[in-house]
Amino acid sequence: MHRQDMDPQTNATETEGRTMEPAANDKSLDEPDVTDAQNIGPILDRLKRIEGQVRGVQKMIVTGADCEAILTQVMAARAALERTAAQIVMANLEKCFDAQSPTEARRKVVRTVQLLSRST
């Protein structure tokens, strides 16, 4: 029996120092699971509020509102999106540690950090 280790940077497995092979396609590593009933409602509510904010910004632009007021609303919508992203990350990390082995949990944490680092 061969020992396999997962490379969290490449999402590939290595068997006792041999060539790297792509890991089994584990969707849970690719995106947070926000479809749990306890997570989907609050996240959708936040997104609907953000959608309303963005529509408000569009209306402000069309009506010729003050640039500072528009920018203030854009920054508020951006902050709301960042809070929503944090909520999604929290849901992912909670699930990550609930019913998985330490190795699986670590992989998910590494993948989540990689996704977050792309957005900054």
DRENTORKOL-3810 file (N, C-alpha, C; in nm, 4 decimals):
REM DRENTORKOL-3810
@n.u->0.0849; n.v->-0.1168; n.w->0.0000; ca.u->0.0000; ca.v->0.0000; ca.w->0.0000; c.u->0.0896; c.v->0.1233; c.w->0.0000
@n.u->0.0584; n.v->0.2196; n.w->-0.0841; ca.u->0.1386; ca.v->0.3407; ca.w->-0.0954; c.u->0.0781; c.v->0.4535; c.w->-0.0141
@n.u->0.1677; n.v->0.5306; n.w->0.0467; ca.u->0.1228; ca.v->0.6501; ca.w->0.1184; c.u->0.1041; c.v->0.7635; c.w->0.0181
@n.u->-0.0080; n.v->0.8342; n.w->0.0264; ca.u->-0.0318; ca.v->0.9474; ca.w->-0.0627; c.u->-0.0439; c.v->1.0745; c.w->0.0191
@n.u->0.0217; n.v->1.1795; n.w->-0.0294; ca.u->0.0108; ca.v->1.3105; ca.w->0.0328; c.u->-0.0461; c.v->1.4075; c.w->-0.0691
@n.u->-0.1260; n.v->1.4999; n.w->-0.0208; ca.u->-0.1849; ca.v->1.6009; ca.w->-0.1073; c.u->-0.0986; c.v->1.7258; c.w->-0.1019
@n.u->-0.0647; n.v->1.7789; n.w->-0.2179; ca.u->0.0056; ca.v->1.9065; ca.w->-0.2246; c.u->-0.0995; c.v->2.0160; c.w->-0.2269
@n.u->-0.1129; n.v->2.0942; n.w->-0.1185; ca.u->-0.2196; ca.v->2.1936; ca.w->-0.1121; c.u->-0.2022; c.v->2.3057; c.w->-0.2137
@n.u->-0.0819; n.v->2.3279; n.w->-0.2627; ca.u->-0.0609; ca.v->2.4341; ca.w->-0.3603; c.u->-0.1096; c.v->2.3945; c.w->-0.4995
@n.u->-0.0970; n.v->2.2671; n.w->-0.5343; ca.u->-0.1334; ca.v->2.2247; ca.w->-0.6693; c.u->-0.2562; c.v->2.1366; c.w->-0.6733
@n.u->-0.3070; n.v->2.0976; n.w->-0.5561; ca.u->-0.4226; ca.v->2.0083; ca.w->-0.5491; c.u->-0.3948; c.v->1.8770; c.w->-0.6222
@n.u->-0.2716; n.v->1.8260; n.w->-0.6073; ca.u->-0.2333; ca.v->1.7002; ca.w->-0.6701; c.u->-0.1801; c.v->1.6071; c.w->-0.5621
@n.u->-0.1818; n.v->1.4771; n.w->-0.5935; ca.u->-0.1316; ca.v->1.3811; ca.w->-0.4957; c.u->0.0075; c.v->1.3351; c.w->-0.5356
@n.u->0.0851; n.v->1.2987; n.w->-0.4336; ca.u->0.2179; ca.v->1.2453; ca.w->-0.4566; c.u->0.2261; c.v->1.1137; c.w->-0.3816
@n.u->0.2688; n.v->1.0089; n.w->-0.4494; ca.u->0.2796; ca.v->0.8775; ca.w->-0.3882; c.u->0.4263; c.v->0.8479; c.w->-0.3626
@n.u->0.4658; n.v->0.8501; n.w->-0.2372; ca.u->0.6022; ca.v->0.8192; ca.w->-0.1937; c.u->0.7085; c.v->0.8762; c.w->-0.2868
@n.u->0.7015; n.v->1.0056; n.w->-0.3162; ca.u->0.8045; ca.v->1.0714; ca.w->-0.3941; c.u->0.7952; c.v->1.0501; c.w->-0.5436
@n.u->0.6975; n.v->0.9756; n.w->-0.5908; ca.u->0.6836; ca.v->0.9547; ca.w->-0.7353; c.u->0.6186; c.v->1.0750; c.w->-0.8008
@n.u->0.6012; n.v->1.0644; n.w->-0.9304; ca.u->0.5442; ca.v->1.1751; ca.w->-1.0073; c.u->0.4094; c.v->1.2197; c.w->-0.9537
@n.u->0.3855; n.v->1.3492; n.w->-0.9697; ca.u->0.2593; ca.v->1.4052; ca.w->-0.9229; c.u->0.1476; c.v->1.3665; c.w->-1.0191
@n.u->0.0362; n.v->1.3282; n.w->-0.9635; ca.u->-0.0830; ca.v->1.2978; ca.w->-1.0416; c.u->-0.1922; c.v->1.3927; c.w->-0.9969
@n.u->-0.2810; n.v->1.4324; n.w->-1.0876; ca.u->-0.3916; ca.v->1.5168; ca.w->-1.0434; c.u->-0.4730; c.v->1.4441; c.w->-0.9377
@n.u->-0.5124; n.v->1.5155; n.w->-0.8366; ca.u->-0.5959; ca.v->1.4571; ca.w->-0.7318; c.u->-0.7361; c.v->1.4355; c.w->-0.7854
@n.u->-0.8091; n.v->1.3486; n.w->-0.7188; ca.u->-0.9490; ca.v->1.3297; ca.w->-0.7562; c.u->-1.0184; c.v->1.4644; c.w->-0.7486
@n.u->-1.1078; n.v->1.4891; n.w->-0.8420; ca.u->-1.1768; ca.v->1.6179; ca.w->-0.8463; c.u->-1.2682; c.v->1.6309; c.w->-0.7256
@n.u->-1.2239; n.v->1.7080; n.w->-0.6273; ca.u->-1.3004; ca.v->1.7283; ca.w->-0.5050; c.u->-1.3585; c.v->1.8679; c.w->-0.5081
@n.u->-1.4858; n.v->1.8789; n.w->-0.5464; ca.u->-1.5495; ca.v->2.0090; ca.w->-0.5601; c.u->-1.5471; c.v->2.0871; c.w->-0.4299
@n.u->-1.5479; n.v->2.0180; n.w->-0.3172; ca.u->-1.5487; ca.v->2.0879; ca.w->-0.1892; c.u->-1.4214; c.v->2.1691; c.w->-0.1692
@n.u->-1.3144; n.v->2.1359; n.w->-0.2398; ca.u->-1.1928; ca.v->2.2147; ca.w->-0.2299; c.u->-1.2003; c.v->2.3394; c.w->-0.3160
@n.u->-1.2865; n.v->2.3398; n.w->-0.4154; ca.u->-1.2911; ca.v->2.4490; ca.w->-0.5103; c.u->-1.3786; c.v->2.5647; c.w->-0.4679
@n.u->-1.4846; n.v->2.5389; n.w->-0.3960; ca.u->-1.5728; ca.v->2.6482; ca.w->-0.3588; c.u->-1.6411; c.v->2.6193; c.w->-0.2266
@n.u->-1.6662; n.v->2.7237; n.w->-0.1508; ca.u->-1.7336; ca.v->2.7045; ca.w->-0.0230; c.u->-1.8732; c.v->2.6473; c.w->-0.0410
@n.u->-1.9156; n.v->2.5666; n.w->0.0545; ca.u->-2.0495; ca.v->2.5092; ca.w->0.0495; c.u->-2.1458; c.v->2.6029; c.w->0.1198
@n.u->-2.2124; n.v->2.6857; n.w->0.0414; ca.u->-2.3101; ca.v->2.7782; ca.w->0.0986; c.u->-2.4513; c.v->2.7285; c.w->0.0749
@n.u->-2.4642; n.v->2.6052; n.w->0.0263; ca.u->-2.5970; ca.v->2.5529; ca.w->-0.0049; c.u->-2.6647; c.v->2.4884; c.w->0.1147
@n.u->-2.5947; n.v->2.4768; n.w->0.2273; ca.u->-2.6590; ca.v->2.4248; ca.w->0.3474; c.u->-2.7740; c.v->2.5166; c.w->0.3843
@n.u->-2.8828; n.v->2.4597; n.w->0.4297; ca.u->-3.0024; ca.v->2.5372; ca.w->0.4628; c.u->-2.9723; c.v->2.6493; c.w->0.5612
@n.u->-2.8843; n.v->2.6246; n.w->0.6566; ca.u->-2.8553; ca.v->2.7273; ca.w->0.7567; c.u->-2.7755; c.v->2.8436; c.w->0.6996
@n.u->-2.7100; n.v->2.8258; n.w->0.5861; ca.u->-2.6258; ca.v->2.9303; ca.w->0.5284; c.u->-2.6915; c.v->3.0058; c.w->0.4140
@n.u->-2.7738; n.v->2.9383; n.w->0.3365; ca.u->-2.8224; ca.v->2.9979; ca.w->0.2130; c.u->-2.9136; c.v->3.1186; c.w->0.2360
@n.u->-3.0017; n.v->3.1123; n.w->0.3332; ca.u->-3.0948; ca.v->3.2224; ca.w->0.3572; c.u->-3.0261; c.v->3.3535; c.w->0.3904
@n.u->-2.9412; n.v->3.3568; n.w->0.4932; ca.u->-2.8735; ca.v->3.4822; ca.w->0.5275; c.u->-2.7838; c.v->3.5353; c.w->0.4156
@n.u->-2.7199; n.v->3.4458; n.w->0.3433; ca.u->-2.6325; ca.v->3.4900; ca.w->0.2342; c.u->-2.7152; c.v->3.5509; c.w->0.1219
@n.u->-2.8255; n.v->3.4857; n.w->0.0855; ca.u->-2.9118; ca.v->3.5427; ca.w->-0.0185; c.u->-2.9712; c.v->3.6759; c.w->0.0253
@n.u->-3.0079; n.v->3.6873; n.w->0.1517; ca.u->-3.0598; ca.v->3.8146; ca.w->0.2029; c.u->-2.9562; c.v->3.9255; c.w->0.1878
@n.u->-2.8334; n.v->3.8952; n.w->0.2231; ca.u->-2.7262; ca.v->3.9946; ca.w->0.2084; c.u->-2.7090; c.v->4.0345; c.w->0.0623
@n.u->-2.7089; n.v->3.9353; n.w->-0.0257; ca.u->-2.6889; ca.v->3.9646; ca.w->-0.1678; c.u->-2.8031; c.v->4.0481; c.w->-0.2251
@n.u->-2.9243; n.v->4.0238; n.w->-0.1796; ca.u->-3.0378; ca.v->4.1042; ca.w->-0.2255; c.u->-3.0240; c.v->4.2491; c.w->-0.1793
@n.u->-2.9788; n.v->4.2690; n.w->-0.0560; ca.u->-2.9566; ca.v->4.4060; ca.w->-0.0075; c.u->-2.8472; c.v->4.4748; c.w->-0.0887
@n.u->-2.7417; n.v->4.4012; n.w->-0.1188; ca.u->-2.6323; ca.v->4.4569; ca.w->-0.1989; c.u->-2.6827; c.v->4.4920; c.w->-0.3384
@n.u->-2.7649; n.v->4.4046; n.w->-0.3948; ca.u->-2.8235; ca.v->4.4320; ca.w->-0.5264; c.u->-2.9021; c.v->4.5630; c.w->-0.5222
@n.u->-2.9783; n.v->4.5831; n.w->-0.4167; ca.u->-3.0526; ca.v->4.7080; ca.w->-0.4009; c.u->-2.9596; c.v->4.8281; c.w->-0.3914
@n.u->-2.8491; n.v->4.8118; n.w->-0.3198; ca.u->-2.7510; ca.v->4.9203; ca.w->-0.3103; c.u->-2.6946; c.v->4.9549; c.w->-0.4475
@n.u->-2.6612; n.v->4.8529; n.w->-0.5248; ca.u->-2.6028; ca.v->4.8758; ca.w->-0.6569; c.u->-2.7047; c.v->4.9425; c.w->-0.7490
@n.u->-2.8295; n.v->4.9004; n.w->-0.7420; ca.u->-2.9333; ca.v->4.9674; ca.w->-0.8214; c.u->-2.9464; c.v->5.1140; c.w->-0.7800
@n.u->-2.9336; n.v->5.1395; n.w->-0.6512; ca.u->-2.9369; ca.v->5.2771; ca.w->-0.6028; c.u->-2.8215; c.v->5.3593; c.w->-0.6588
@n.u->-2.7039; n.v->5.2996; n.w->-0.6660; ca.u->-2.5876; ca.v->5.3679; ca.w->-0.7236; c.u->-2.6133; c.v->5.3984; c.w->-0.8710
@n.u->-2.6705; n.v->5.3024; n.w->-0.9426; ca.u->-2.7020; ca.v->5.3257; ca.w->-1.0836; c.u->-2.7966; c.v->5.4446; c.w->-1.0987
@n.u->-2.8975; n.v->5.4489; n.w->-1.0149; ca.u->-2.9946; ca.v->5.5586; ca.w->-1.0201; c.u->-2.9260; c.v->5.6917; c.w->-0.9880
@n.u->-2.8369; n.v->5.6912; n.w->-0.8905; ca.u->-2.7637; ca.v->5.8128; ca.w->-0.8555; c.u->-2.6822; c.v->5.8636; c.w->-0.9739
@n.u->-2.6206; n.v->5.7729; n.w->-1.0466; ca.u->-2.5400; ca.v->5.8117; ca.w->-1.1625; c.u->-2.6294; c.v->5.8710; c.w->-1.2706
@n.u->-2.7414; n.v->5.8041; n.w->-1.2972; ca.u->-2.8346; ca.v->5.8510; ca.w->-1.4008; c.u->-2.8896; c.v->5.9895; c.w->-1.3667
@n.u->-2.9189; n.v->6.0126; n.w->-1.2392; ca.u->-2.9780; ca.v->6.1408; ca.w->-1.1992; c.u->-2.8733; c.v->6.2483; c.w->-1.1729
@n.u->-2.7463; n.v->6.2145; n.w->-1.1888; ca.u->-2.6406; ca.v->6.3144; ca.w->-1.1737; c.u->-2.6084; c.v->6.3499; c.w->-1.0302
@n.u->-2.6168; n.v->6.2550; n.w->-0.9413; ca.u->-2.5860; ca.v->6.2794; ca.w->-0.8000; c.u->-2.4394; c.v->6.3181; c.w->-0.7827
@n.u->-2.4113; n.v->6.3770; n.w->-0.6695; ca.u->-2.2769; ca.v->6.4203; ca.w->-0.6337; c.u->-2.1803; c.v->6.3017; c.w->-0.6351
@n.u->-2.0619; n.v->6.3240; n.w->-0.6896; ca.u->-1.9605; ca.v->6.2184; ca.w->-0.7018; c.u->-1.9262; c.v->6.1582; c.w->-0.5657
@n.u->-1.9124; n.v->6.2414; n.w->-0.4641; ca.u->-1.8779; ca.v->6.1915; ca.w->-0.3311; c.u->-1.9871; c.v->6.1001; c.w->-0.2759
@n.u->-2.1125; n.v->6.1368; n.w->-0.2995; ca.u->-2.2243; ca.v->6.0541; ca.w->-0.2529; c.u->-2.2254; c.v->5.9195; c.w->-0.3254
@n.u->-2.1975; n.v->5.9230; n.w->-0.4546; ca.u->-2.1929; ca.v->5.7988; ca.w->-0.5333; c.u->-2.0805; c.v->5.7093; c.w->-0.4812
@n.u->-1.9635; n.v->5.7688; n.w->-0.4633; ca.u->-1.8489; ca.v->5.6914; ca.w->-0.4160; c.u->-1.8758; c.v->5.6325; c.w->-0.2777
@n.u->-1.9416; n.v->5.7082; n.w->-0.1923; ca.u->-1.9761; ca.v->5.6586; ca.w->-0.0590; c.u->-2.0632; c.v->5.5340; c.w->-0.0693
@n.u->-2.1610; n.v->5.5361; n.w->-0.1591; ca.u->-2.2495; ca.v->5.4208; ca.w->-0.1762; c.u->-2.1769; c.v->5.3020; c.w->-0.2397
@n.u->-2.0869; n.v->5.3305; n.w->-0.3336; ca.u->-2.0074; ca.v->5.2232; ca.w->-0.3947; c.u->-1.9216; c.v->5.1552; c.w->-0.2879
@n.u->-1.8603; n.v->5.2344; n.w->-0.2022; ca.u->-1.7765; ca.v->5.1775; ca.w->-0.0962; c.u->-1.8604; c.v->5.0973; c.w->0.0034
@n.u->-1.9819; n.v->5.1436; n.w->0.0301; ca.u->-2.0708; ca.v->5.0692; ca.w->0.1205; c.u->-2.1079; c.v->4.9341; c.w->0.0597
@n.u->-2.1366; n.v->4.9325; n.w->-0.0711; ca.u->-2.1702; ca.v->4.8067; ca.w->-0.1385; c.u->-2.0498; c.v->4.7130; c.w->-0.1384
@n.u->-1.9332; n.v->4.7698; n.w->-0.1605; ca.u->-1.8110; ca.v->4.6888; ca.w->-0.1597; c.u->-1.7887; c.v->4.6268; c.w->-0.0215
@n.u->-1.8059; n.v->4.7058; n.w->0.0827; ca.u->-1.7896; ca.v->4.6546; ca.w->0.2194; c.u->-1.8911; c.v->4.5444; c.w->0.2476
@n.u->-2.0130; n.v->4.5618; n.w->0.1986; ca.u->-2.1161; ca.v->4.4593; ca.w->0.2181; c.u->-2.0774; c.v->4.3302; c.w->0.1465
@n.u->-2.0203; n.v->4.3412; n.w->0.0272; ca.u->-1.9736; ca.v->4.2221; ca.w->-0.0445; c.u->-1.8614; c.v->4.1534; c.w->0.0325
@n.u->-1.7719; n.v->4.2318; n.w->0.0895; ca.u->-1.6628; ca.v->4.1731; ca.w->0.1673; c.u->-1.7162; c.v->4.1011; c.w->0.2909
@n.u->-1.8173; n.v->4.1588; n.w->0.3561; ca.u->-1.8778; ca.v->4.0912; ca.w->0.4717; c.u->-1.9466; c.v->3.9619; c.w->0.4280
@n.u->-2.0083; n.v->3.9644; n.w->0.3104; ca.u->-2.0723; ca.v->3.8437; ca.w->0.2580; c.u->-1.9672; c.v->3.7370; c.w->0.2288
@n.u->-1.8557; n.v->3.7783; n.w->0.1710; ca.u->-1.7462; ca.v->3.6837; ca.w->0.1458; c.u->-1.6984; c.v->3.6228; c.w->0.2770
@n.u->-1.6882; n.v->3.7035; n.w->0.3811; ca.u->-1.6462; ca.v->3.6523; ca.w->0.5119; c.u->-1.7469; c.v->3.5512; c.w->0.5649
@n.u->-1.8746; n.v->3.5774; n.w->0.5432; ca.u->-1.9784; ca.v->3.4842; ca.w->0.5875; c.u->-1.9658; c.v->3.3516; c.w->0.5116
@n.u->-1.9374; n.v->3.3591; n.w->0.3836; ca.u->-1.9204; ca.v->3.2383; ca.w->0.3026; c.u->-1.7976; c.v->3.1606; c.w->0.3502
@n.u->-1.6886; n.v->3.2311; n.w->0.3775; ca.u->-1.5677; ca.v->3.1657; ca.w->0.4276; c.u->-1.5961; c.v->3.0968; c.w->0.5606
@n.u->-1.6670; n.v->3.1651; n.w->0.6483; ca.u->-1.6991; ca.v->3.1067; ca.w->0.7790; c.u->-1.7807; c.v->2.9786; c.w->0.7621
@n.u->-1.8785; n.v->2.9809; n.w->0.6719; ca.u->-1.9592; ca.v->2.8611; ca.w->0.6471; c.u->-1.8710; c.v->2.7478; c.w->0.5958
@n.u->-1.7773; n.v->2.7818; n.w->0.5093; ca.u->-1.6874; ca.v->2.6820; ca.w->0.4536; c.u->-1.5969; c.v->2.6241; c.w->0.5619
@n.u->-1.5418; n.v->2.7095; n.w->0.6453; ca.u->-1.4510; ca.v->2.6614; ca.w->0.7492; c.u->-1.5243; c.v->2.5799; c.w->0.8548
@n.u->-1.6449; n.v->2.6206; n.w->0.8899; ca.u->-1.7224; ca.v->2.5423; ca.w->0.9865; c.u->-1.7475; c.v->2.4024; c.w->0.9331
@n.u->-1.7860; n.v->2.3934; n.w->0.8072; ca.u->-1.8109; ca.v->2.2625; ca.w->0.7468; c.u->-1.6806; c.v->2.1832; c.w->0.7385
@n.u->-1.5747; n.v->2.2534; n.w->0.7083; ca.u->-1.4437; ca.v->2.1923; ca.w->0.6934; c.u->-1.4034; c.v->2.1162; c.w->0.8193
@n.u->-1.4300; n.v->2.1749; n.w->0.9347; ca.u->-1.3880; ca.v->2.1128; ca.w->1.0595; c.u->-1.4931; c.v->2.0221; c.w->1.1209
@n.u->-1.6140; n.v->2.0236; n.w->1.0688; ca.u->-1.7211; ca.v->1.9433; ca.w->1.1266; c.u->-1.6994; c.v->1.7934; c.w->1.1108
@n.u->-1.6873; n.v->1.7461; n.w->0.9896; ca.u->-1.6915; ca.v->1.6015; ca.w->0.9681; c.u->-1.5795; c.v->1.5519; c.w->0.8783
@n.u->-1.4645; n.v->1.6159; n.w->0.8842; ca.u->-1.3575; ca.v->1.5732; ca.w->0.7960; c.u->-1.2317; c.v->1.5426; c.w->0.8756
@n.u->-1.1464; n.v->1.4668; n.w->0.8130; ca.u->-1.0182; ca.v->1.4355; ca.w->0.8753; c.u->-0.9331; c.v->1.5626; c.w->0.8807
@n.u->-0.8331; n.v->1.5656; n.w->0.9652; ca.u->-0.7452; ca.v->1.6833; ca.w->0.9703; c.u->-0.6805; c.v->1.7146; c.w->0.8353
@n.u->-0.6474; n.v->1.6116; n.w->0.7584; ca.u->-0.5870; ca.v->1.6337; ca.w->0.6271; c.u->-0.6852; c.v->1.7023; c.w->0.5332
@n.u->-0.8085; n.v->1.6538; n.w->0.5294; ca.u->-0.9113; ca.v->1.7159; ca.w->0.4451; c.u->-0.9392; c.v->1.8584; c.w->0.4908
@n.u->-0.9460; n.v->1.8780; n.w->0.6206; ca.u->-0.9713; ca.v->2.0120; ca.w->0.6742; c.u->-0.8598; c.v->2.1073; c.w->0.6330
@n.u->-0.7366; n.v->2.0620; n.w->0.6435; ca.u->-0.6229; ca.v->2.1469; ca.w->0.6060; c.u->-0.6290; c.v->2.1835; c.w->0.4588
@n.u->-0.6620; n.v->2.0873; n.w->0.3742; ca.u->-0.6720; ca.v->2.1156; ca.w->0.2308; c.u->-0.7756; c.v->2.2235; c.w->0.2031
@n.u->-0.8893; n.v->2.2122; n.w->0.2685; ca.u->-0.9945; ca.v->2.3114; ca.w->0.2471; c.u->-0.9529; c.v->2.4487; c.w->0.2978
@n.u->-0.8847; n.v->2.4522; n.w->0.4107; ca.u->-0.8380; ca.v->2.5809; ca.w->0.4629; c.u->-0.7386; c.v->2.6436; c.w->0.3660
@n.u->-0.6438; n.v->2.5654; n.w->0.3172; ca.u->-0.5446; ca.v->2.6161; ca.w->0.2226; c.u->-0.6139; c.v->2.6675; c.w->0.0971
@n.u->-0.7087; n.v->2.5932; n.w->0.0450; ca.u->-0.7800; ca.v->2.6351; ca.w->-0.0761; c.u->-0.8585; c.v->2.7637; c.w->-0.0508
@n.u->-0.9213; n.v->2.7754; n.w->0.0631; ca.u->-0.9961; ca.v->2.8966; ca.w->0.0961; c.u->-0.9026; c.v->3.0165; c.w->0.1026
@n.u->-0.7868; n.v->2.9991; n.w->0.1644; ca.u->-0.6891; ca.v->3.1082; ca.w->0.1717; c.u->-0.6421; c.v->3.1464; c.w->0.0318
@n.u->-0.6220; n.v->3.0482; n.w->-0.0548; ca.u->-0.5819; ca.v->3.0774; ca.w->-0.1924; c.u->-0.6885; c.v->3.1603; c.w->-0.2633
@n.u->-0.8136; n.v->3.1229; n.w->-0.2464; ca.u->-0.9220; ca.v->3.1991; ca.w->-0.3085; c.u->-0.9265; c.v->3.3418; c.w->-0.2557
@n.u->-0.9099; n.v->3.3574; n.w->-0.1267; ca.u->-0.9105; ca.v->3.4911; ca.w->-0.0673; c.u->-0.7932; c.v->3.5749; c.w->-0.1160
@n.u->-0.6781; n.v->3.5135; n.w->-0.1326; ca.u->-0.5612; ca.v->3.5904; ca.w->-0.1753; c.u->-0.5753; c.v->3.6397; c.w->-0.3189
@n.u->-0.6556; n.v->3.5746; n.w->-0.3991; ca.u->-0.6811; ca.v->3.6215; ca.w->-0.5357; c.u->-0.7621; c.v->3.7500; c.w->-0.5371
@n.u->-0.8447; n.v->3.7696; n.w->-0.4354; ca.u->-0.9356; ca.v->3.8835; ca.w->-0.4368; c.u->-0.8727; c.v->4.0106; c.w->-0.3821
@n.u->-0.7513; n.v->4.0020; n.w->-0.3313; ca.u->-0.6898; ca.v->4.1224; ca.w->-0.2753; c.u->-0.5872; c.v->4.1813; c.w->-0.3674
END
